[in-house]
Amino acid sequence: MIKTLVMEDDRKEPLLVLMHGDLQVSTKELARQIGARSVEPCRPEAAQKHTGYLTGGTSPFGTRKQLPVYIEQSILELERIYINGGKRGYLVGMAPADLAALLQPTAVQAGYAK
């Protein structure tokens, strides 16, 4: 299970982070890896404005505007993933290579166990 998180950098520019469902994002490490001063989760209203999706149903596909996508590197090593398809409870199964071909995300190492 992969979660899609809507975050913003210190310039309030939105970005998507794809992370294992059981891990959290180290915003400090993510900021360091993408060259930002800081990164923090968007408010739900801002996330909906940027993506067009309601909180809990955010998909990295078909966002309202094109956003940079960052993916936890270890996700790309999995055989199959399940990711939100744009509605709460609607999951799409796919190979990580297909996701990478469609979204062309930047791989990062910013996950840690809860």
Residue pairs with C-beta under 8 A, 6 or more apart in sequence:
1 20
1 21
1 22
1 81
1 82
1 83
1 91
2 18
2 19
2 20
2 21
2 75
2 81
2 82
2 83
3 18
3 19
3 20
3 21
3 84
4 16
4 17
4 18
4 58
4 59
4 60
4 83
4 84
5 16
5 17
5 18
5 19
5 25
5 41
5 58
6 14
6 15
6 16
6 41
6 42
6 46
6 47
6 50
6 51
6 58
6 67
7 14
7 15
7 16
7 17
7 25
7 27
7 30
7 39
7 40
7 41
7 42
8 14
8 15
8 39
8 40
8 41
8 42
8 46
9 15
9 31
9 34
9 36
9 37
9 38
9 39
10 31
10 36
10 37
10 38
10 39
11 36
14 42
14 46
14 47
14 50
14 67
15 34
15 39
15 67
15 68
15 69
15 70
16 51
16 60
16 63
16 67
16 68
16 69
16 70
17 25
17 30
17 69
17 70
17 71
17 72
17 108
17 110
18 60
18 69
18 70
18 71
18 72
18 75
18 83
18 99
18 105
19 25
19 72
19 75
19 110
19 111
20 72
20 74
20 75
20 111
22 113
22 114
23 72
23 111
23 112
23 113
23 114
24 111
24 112
24 113
24 114
25 110
25 111
26 110
26 111
26 112
27 38
27 39
27 40
27 41
27 110
28 38
29 108
29 109
29 110
30 36
30 39
30 70
30 108
30 110
31 37
31 38
31 39
33 108
33 109
33 110
34 70
34 106
34 108
41 47
42 50
44 55
47 53
47 55
47 58
48 54
48 55
49 64
50 63
50 64
50 65
50 67
51 58
51 59
51 63
51 64
51 67
52 62
52 63
52 64
53 59
53 63
53 86
54 88
56 88
57 84
57 86
57 87
57 88
57 90
58 84
58 86
59 83
59 84
59 85
59 86
59 92
60 69
60 83
60 99
60 103
60 105
61 85
61 86
61 102
61 103
62 86
68 106
69 103
69 104
69 105
69 106
70 105
70 106
70 107
70 108
70 110
71 99
71 100
71 103
71 105
71 106
71 107
71 108
72 107
72 108
72 109
72 110
72 111
73 107
73 108
73 109
74 109
74 111
75 81
75 96
76 96
76 97
76 100
76 107
77 96
78 96
79 95
80 93
80 94
80 95
80 96
81 93
81 94
81 95
81 96
81 99
82 91
82 92
82 93
83 91
83 92
83 94
83 99
84 90
84 91
84 92
85 91
85 92
99 105
